[in-house]
């Protein structure tokens, strides 16, 4: 993308395709959609492995990547982008679902483990580090006897949708705040 990104990258993790739209595992991708709805989008384009947008908000310019790889291959879409624009993992904010947080809870975290999240695992493996910032969207624990992989690939129940929507919106605002509060896009 011409014009350069500024100093940050937001990555909204999820799975591609209609089948996964609205699932718990796509909460990060939905938050990236919200960011693009509220920020001024300067350019949109296709990036190998994802959809890439250059946006601005409160004077900060940043990239938003929505990988089109499956969750467990997210690092393949992100690493070349960081390299292309000379960004370090610390300049990246990853928005993702988290079963270790109650439904609707949002937390911001710098670095740390992957907690078994395959998207974070892919990023850590490909990038060789875990120092990137995360905006975690709580989707709750699976019910007794339900495999966590099946749970995150299922849609929110009707009774959960309003809480999930609020959390996705909050996560989008947290990611934007992380970029714009410093004034320099970092």
N, C-alpha and C positions, 0 to 999 in steps of 0.2 A: 504494500500500500504506500503510495507516495505521501510525502509530508511528514513521515515519521510518527511514532506513536506517543511521544512524550516519554514518561518514565514508568509506566505501569501496565500490567496485563491482568485482566480479570478472566478467569476460566470458570465457566459454568458446567460442572460435570453432569453427565447423563448418558443415556443410550439413544441412538438415532432411530428414527422411524415412528410411524403412527402407533404401532403396537405398544410402545413404551411411554407414549405421551400421557401425562397425568399419574405416572407411577411414583412411588416414594423415591426411587433411585434417580428420578429426574428433577427432584426439587432444586438442585443447583442450576440446572439448565433453565428452569422456569424463572429463577431469580435473575439470571443473565438476561432473559427476555424482558423482565421488568426494568432492568437498568437501561436497556436499549429503548424502552418506551418512554423513559423519563429524561434521559440524557439527550444531547443533540448529537445525532449520528452524522459524521462528516463524510464517511465512505463505508461501503460494504463490499465484501468480496469473498471469493472462495479461496480457501487455503487448503493445501493438501491435508486431508484429515479433518476439515472443519469449516465452519462459517466464521469469518473474521470481520469485525467492524472497528472502525476508528471513531471514537466518540469524545465529547468534551462535556464537562459539568463543572460549574463553579470555577472556571478558569483552568482546570486540569485536563490535559489530553491523555487518553489511554486507549488500549486495545481491549476488545472483548472477543474471546474465542469460545465458541460452542463446538466442541469436538464432534465429529461425525463418525469417530471410531467407537467401538463398544467400550464400556466403562473400563474394563480390564486392559485396554490398550491406549488409554488416554495419554500416556507419556509420549507415544509416537506422534501425536498431533502437536503437543506442546513444545517438546525439546527443539525441533527445528525452528519454531517461531521465536523462542528466546534467543537462539543463535542468530537468526536473521536480523533481529532488531537490537542485538547487543544487550539484552536484558538479563539480569541475574535472577535466580529463583526467588531471592528476597524481595524482588520487585513484582512478584506475582501474588495474586489473591485467588485462592481456589474456593469456590462455593460448592458445597456438597451435602448430601443427606448423611445423617448419623443416627444409627439405631441405639447408641448409648446415651442419647439425650431424649427426654420425654417429648412427646408430640407437641410441637409449637415452640419449643425452647430454641433460642438462637445464641450461639457463643462464637466469639472471635478468639482465635488462638494463633500464636506464632510458633511454627515448627512442631516437633513432636512425632510420635509414632503414627502408624496408619490405622490402628484399631481393627485390622482385618478388612478395611475398606479397599476394594480392589482397584478403584480409580486412583486413590492416594498411593497404593502400593506400586502401581504402574509408574506414576510420576516420580516417586522416590527411587525406583529402580533405574529408570532411564536417565534421570537428572543426576543421580548419585548423591543426592542430599534431600533433606526434609525440612529445610529452613524457611520454606515459603509460608505465607500467612493463609489461614483457613477461616472461612465463615461456615460454621457447622449448623445445619438445620435439623433439629430433632424430629425424627419420624416415629419414635417409640420402639419398644422391643416387640418382637413377634410373639404372638400368643403361644402358650405351651404346645409343643408338638409341631409347630410350623417352622420349616427350615428358613433361616434368615435370608438366604438367596431368593427363595420364593416370595418371602414377605416383602422385600424391597422392590421386587419386580411386579408387585400388585398395586392397583390403584388405591388411593385413599378411600375409606368408607364414607358414605354420605355424612355421617355424624362428625367426621374428622375434617371435612373439606374446608370449613370456615377457619378453623384453627391453623390448618396447613397453609392456607392462602395468606393469612396474617404473618405467619413465620417466613414465608417466601418473600413477602414484601419487606419485612424487617431485615432479612438477610441481604436483599438488594440495597437497602439504605445503608446498612453496615459496611458493605463493600465500597459503596460510593464515598461514604464518610472516611474510610481508610485512605482513599486516594485524594480526596479534596481537602481534608482537614489540615494537611501539611502545607498546602499551597504550592508545592513544587511537583505534585504528581507522583511522589514516592511514598 
